[in-house]
């Protein structure tokens, strides 16, 4: 493993040398190839640091149909599971910061429906790290939220709470309802008031009104524009803790800048520095093989957007619709990829696209000294 890491480190350093100079046009080539291979119809790439946007460009079209509109940097995207880290996680952490709940609260404290059902050991923390032992379940159309809660309460836990990692949307469906029970307001209203309005994220919302600005997604062969792709979120009315948020690359860039700046942006503080640090600190499961933050991914089977150049403390998340964010506080860089995904079966190809984009971003926009530091981190 050490030899492999040394090889990767040497490769990163070699690519960073002047004779291997990498230009932003390499990003154009990467995305254009993804379009030509029908992996995506188009997309938007945004790369920046805590101070400014370093690269922003739109490519292709908003869907695969011939008459589809040209993609622009102001296109709205269904960001799918990025909802978990751009809405639900910061909402729960802000409530903890304010003392309105604790991450160590037993979930049964907020969900009396769980009482006497063998769930007393599940903590709010376990929902955030996907270590609750809960698995996803189908929801009833008649009363989807109630069926989610009752289904979670009734199911037999799998593995040991806190050590078994199982990515499950159900964890974040429960967290959104927890937010409502604590605040009396839905996740959409709480996130708008607490984050999107103060951060100037005017294009970020659930159930977008400007559907004509949206990139399309595909569900069961049907083209969706301005309607959430995720079936469970649709059943829940389009506002859910795991999916349903729509946003632009520019708005997500502002959120990333806030995270890199320790919870504030343009003089507006939305989270305390210690809360951001707690959110992105490593939590280990599967005997140390999986590393997650609170909501955020650090090193797991879902970490393809980290690429080769970002540090071991970098973090991010992906979305099934074709979205991803990766943030590195060491190199002070973030990479956002939002796409009109066409082929959902080519998972490996899409993971490769995400990883190569982040690797290019590190090589182009990080200084040689910073790249050297990333390589050194890989040998520790």
C-alpha positions in Angstrom: 0.0 0.0 0.0 2.9 2.4 0.8 4.5 1.6 -2.5 1.2 2.4 -4.3 0.8 5.6 -2.4 4.3 6.6 -3.3 3.6 5.9 -7.0 0.5 8.1 -6.9 2.4 10.8 -5.1 5.1 10.7 -7.7 2.6 10.8 -10.5 0.8 13.8 -9.0 4.1 15.7 -8.6 5.2 14.8 -12.1 2.0 16.1 -13.6 2.4 19.3 -11.7 5.8 20.1 -13.2 6.0 22.7 -16.0 6.7 20.2 -18.7 3.3 18.6 -17.9 1.5 21.9 -17.5 -2.2 21.5 -17.6 -4.5 24.1 -19.1 -8.2 24.7 -18.4 -8.9 23.5 -21.9 -8.3 20.0 -20.6 -11.5 20.4 -18.6 -13.4 21.3 -21.8 -12.0 18.2 -23.5 -13.1 16.0 -20.5 -16.7 17.2 -20.5 -16.9 17.3 -24.3 -15.9 13.6 -24.4 -18.5 12.8 -21.8 -21.1 14.4 -24.1 -19.8 12.7 -27.2 -20.0 9.3 -25.5 -23.7 10.0 -24.5 -22.9 9.8 -20.8 -24.3 13.3 -20.3 -26.3 15.8 -22.5 -24.5 18.7 -21.0 -23.4 20.2 -17.7 -21.9 23.0 -15.7 -18.5 23.0 -14.0 -17.5 25.5 -11.3 -14.2 25.5 -9.5 -13.3 28.1 -6.9 -11.7 28.9 -3.5 -13.0 30.7 -0.5 -12.5 34.1 -2.2 -13.6 33.7 -5.8 -14.6 31.6 -8.7 -11.6 30.3 -10.6 -13.4 28.5 -13.5 -17.0 28.4 -14.6 -18.4 27.0 -17.8 -21.5 25.4 -19.3 -21.5 22.7 -21.9 -24.0 21.0 -24.2 -27.8 20.9 -23.6 -30.2 20.4 -20.8 -31.5 17.0 -22.1 -30.8 14.5 -24.8 -33.7 15.5 -27.1 -32.8 17.3 -30.3 -34.6 20.5 -29.6 -33.3 20.8 -26.0 -32.2 24.2 -24.8 -28.5 25.1 -24.6 -27.1 24.7 -21.1 -26.1 27.9 -19.3 -24.3 28.7 -16.0 -27.7 29.8 -14.6 -29.4 26.5 -15.3 -31.2 25.0 -12.3 -30.5 21.4 -11.5 -32.1 18.7 -9.4 -29.2 18.1 -7.1 -30.5 14.8 -5.7 -28.6 13.6 -2.7 -26.6 16.8 -2.4 -29.8 17.8 -0.5 -28.4 15.8 2.4 -25.4 18.1 2.8 -26.8 21.4 1.5 -30.1 21.3 3.4 -30.5 18.6 6.0 -27.1 18.3 7.6 -26.5 22.0 8.1 -30.1 22.3 9.5 -29.5 19.6 12.1 -26.1 20.9 13.0 -27.4 24.5 13.4 -30.2 23.2 15.7 -27.5 21.4 17.7 -25.4 24.6 17.8 -28.3 26.4 19.2 -28.9 23.8 21.9 -32.3 22.8 20.5 -31.2 19.2 20.1 -28.1 17.1 20.7 -26.3 14.8 18.2 -26.2 12.3 21.1 -30.0 12.4 21.6 -31.5 9.0 21.2 -33.8 9.1 18.2 -36.6 7.8 20.3 -36.6 11.1 22.2 -37.9 12.8 19.0 -39.8 9.8 17.6 -41.9 8.3 20.3 -43.1 5.9 17.6 -39.8 4.0 18.2 -40.5 3.3 21.9 -40.3 -0.3 22.8 -39.2 -1.3 19.3 -35.5 -2.1 20.0 -34.3 1.3 18.6 -33.2 2.9 21.9 -29.5 2.9 21.0 -29.9 4.8 17.7 -28.6 8.4 18.1 -29.1 11.4 15.9 -25.4 11.0 15.1 -26.0 7.5 13.7 -28.6 8.9 11.2 -26.1 11.5 10.0 -23.3 8.9 9.5 -25.5 6.1 8.0 -24.6 3.9 10.9 -28.1 3.5 12.4 -28.7 -0.1 11.2 -31.7 1.0 9.2 -32.2 0.1 5.5 -34.4 1.8 2.9 -38.0 0.7 2.6 -40.8 1.4 0.1 -43.3 4.1 1.2 -47.0 4.1 1.1 -48.6 6.5 -1.3 -51.5 7.1 1.1 -49.3 8.4 3.9 -45.7 8.2 2.9 -44.2 10.0 5.9 -46.1 7.9 8.4 -45.1 4.8 6.5 -41.4 5.9 6.6 -41.5 6.4 10.4 -43.5 3.2 11.1 -41.3 1.2 8.7 -38.2 2.4 10.4 -39.6 1.6 13.8 -40.7 -1.9 12.8 -37.7 -3.1 10.9 -35.0 -5.3 12.4 -31.7 -3.5 12.7 -28.9 -4.9 10.6 -25.4 -5.1 12.1 -24.0 -3.2 15.1 -25.2 0.4 15.5 -22.3 2.8 15.0 -20.0 0.4 13.2 -22.1 -0.9 10.3 -22.2 1.6 7.4 -25.2 1.3 5.1 -26.0 4.3 3.0 -29.8 4.8 3.3 -32.1 7.6 2.3 -34.4 6.7 5.2 -31.9 8.2 7.7 -32.3 11.6 6.1 -36.0 11.3 5.7 -36.1 10.9 9.4 -33.8 13.9 9.9 -36.0 16.2 7.9 -39.0 15.2 10.0 -36.8 15.7 13.1 -36.1 19.3 11.9 -39.8 19.8 11.6 -40.6 18.5 15.0 -37.9 20.6 16.6 -38.7 23.9 14.8 -42.3 23.6 13.9 -41.4 24.5 10.3 -40.6 22.3 7.3 -37.0 21.7 6.2 -37.6 23.9 3.1 -38.6 26.9 5.2 -35.9 26.4 7.9 -33.1 26.0 5.3 -34.3 29.1 3.4 -34.3 31.3 6.5 -31.2 29.9 8.0 -28.9 29.5 5.0 -30.1 30.3 1.5 -31.4 33.9 2.2 -28.5 35.0 4.3 -26.0 33.4 1.9 -27.6 35.0 -1.2 -28.5 31.6 -2.6 -31.6 33.0 -4.4 -31.8 30.1 -6.9 -31.9 27.3 -4.3 -35.2 25.8 -3.3 -37.4 22.8 -3.1 -40.2 22.6 -5.7 -38.8 25.3 -8.1 -41.2 27.7 -9.7 -39.1 28.5 -12.8 -39.3 25.1 -14.4 -38.2 26.5 -17.7 -34.8 27.1 -16.2 -34.3 23.5 -15.2 -32.1 20.8 -16.6 -33.9 17.5 -17.2 -33.6 14.2 -15.5 -34.9 10.8 -16.5 -37.1 8.5 -14.4 -38.4 5.2 -15.8 -37.9 6.6 -19.3 -39.8 9.8 -18.7 -38.2 13.1 -19.0 -38.7 15.3 -15.9 -38.1 19.1 -15.9 -38.5 21.0 -12.7 -39.9 17.9 -10.9 -37.7 15.9 -8.5 -36.4 12.7 -10.0 -36.3 10.7 -6.8 -39.4 8.6 -6.3 -39.4 8.8 -2.5 -39.1 12.5 -2.6 -41.9 12.8 -5.0 -44.1 10.7 -2.7 -43.2 13.1 0.1 -44.3 16.1 -1.9 -41.0 17.2 -3.2 -39.6 18.3 0.1 -37.5 15.6 1.8 -34.2 15.2 3.7 -32.5 13.0 1.2 -33.4 14.6 -2.2 -35.6 17.3 -3.7 -33.4 20.4 -3.6 -32.8 22.4 -6.8 -29.9 24.8 -7.3 -27.4 26.4 -9.6 -23.6 26.0 -9.7 -23.3 29.6 -8.6 -25.4 29.1 -5.5 -23.6 25.9 -4.6 -20.3 27.8 -5.0 -21.5 30.3 -2.4 -22.3 27.4 -0.1 -18.8 25.9 -0.7 -17.2 29.2 0.0 -19.1 29.4 3.3 -17.8 25.9 4.3 -14.2 26.9 3.4 -14.6 30.1 5.4 -15.7 28.3 8.6 -19.4 29.1 8.4 -19.6 32.7 7.1 -19.7 34.4 3.7 -19.6 38.1 2.9 -19.9 39.1 6.6 -23.0 36.8 7.1 -22.4 34.0 9.6 -24.7 31.0 9.3 -22.7 28.4 11.3 -20.1 28.6 14.0 -16.5 27.6 13.0 -16.7 24.7 15.5 -19.9 23.5 13.9 -18.2 23.3 10.5 -15.3 21.5 12.0 -17.5 19.0 13.7 -19.5 18.5 10.5 -16.4 17.6 8.6 -14.4 15.7 11.3 -13.9 12.0 10.5 -16.2 9.3 11.9 -15.0 5.7 11.2 -17.1 2.6 10.5 -16.6 -0.8 9.0 -13.5 -1.2 11.2 -12.0 2.0 9.8 -12.6 1.2 6.1 -15.3 3.8 5.7 -14.7 7.4 6.8 -17.7 9.9 6.8 -18.3 13.3 8.2 -21.7 14.3 9.5 -23.7 14.0 6.3 -20.6 14.5 4.3 -18.5 11.8 2.6 -14.7 11.6 3.2 -13.5 8.2 2.1 -16.1 5.5 1.2 -17.3 3.7 -1.9 -19.0 7.0 -2.9 -15.8 9.1 -2.9 -15.0 9.2 -6.6 -15.1 13.0 -6.8 -12.0 13.3 -4.6 -9.7 12.4 -7.5 -6.0 12.1 -6.9 -5.0 15.7 -5.9 -7.2 16.5 -2.9 -6.1 15.9 0.6 -7.2 13.2 3.0 -9.3 15.7 5.0 -11.3 16.8 1.9 -15.0 16.1 1.8 -18.0 16.1 -0.5 -21.0 14.3 -1.8 -22.6 12.9 -4.9 -26.1 12.9 -6.4 -27.7 10.3 -8.5 -29.0 12.9 -11.0 -25.4 13.6 -12.0 -24.3 16.1 -9.4 -21.3 16.3 -7.1 -19.4 18.6 -4.8 -15.9 18.1 -3.4 -14.2 20.6 -1.0 -10.6 20.6 0.1 -9.7 23.0 3.0 -6.0 22.2 2.6 -5.7 23.4 -1.0 -8.6 25.9 -0.6 -10.4 24.5 -3.6 -13.9 23.2 -4.4 -15.2 21.5 -7.5 -18.8 21.4 -8.5 -20.1 19.2 -11.3 -23.8 19.4 -12.3 -25.0 17.4 -15.4 -27.9 16.3 -17.4 -27.1 12.6 -17.0 -28.2 10.3 -19.8 -26.8 6.8 -19.1 -27.4 5.8 -15.4 -26.0 2.3 -16.0 -22.5 3.5 -16.6 -21.7 4.0 -13.0 -18.0 3.4 -13.4 -17.7 5.8 -16.3 -19.5 8.5 -14.3 -17.3 8.0 -11.3 -14.2 8.3 -13.6 -15.6 11.6 -14.9 -16.0 13.0 -11.4 -12.5 11.8 -10.3 -10.7 13.1 -13.4 -12.4 16.5 -13.1 -11.2 16.9 -9.5 -7.7 15.7 -10.4 -7.5 18.3 -13.2 -8.8 21.0 -10.9 -6.1 20.2 -8.4 -3.4 20.3 -11.0 -4.5 23.5 -12.7 -5.6 25.6 -9.8 -3.5 24.4 -6.8 0.1 25.8 -6.5 3.0 23.4 -6.9 3.7 23.7 -3.2 0.1 22.8 -2.4 0.2 19.8 -4.7 3.4 18.6 -3.0 1.7 18.8 0.3 -1.2 16.6 -1.0 1.3 14.0 -2.2 3.0 14.0 1.2 -0.3 13.5 3.0 -0.8 10.4 0.8 2.4 8.8 2.3 1.4 9.2 6.0 
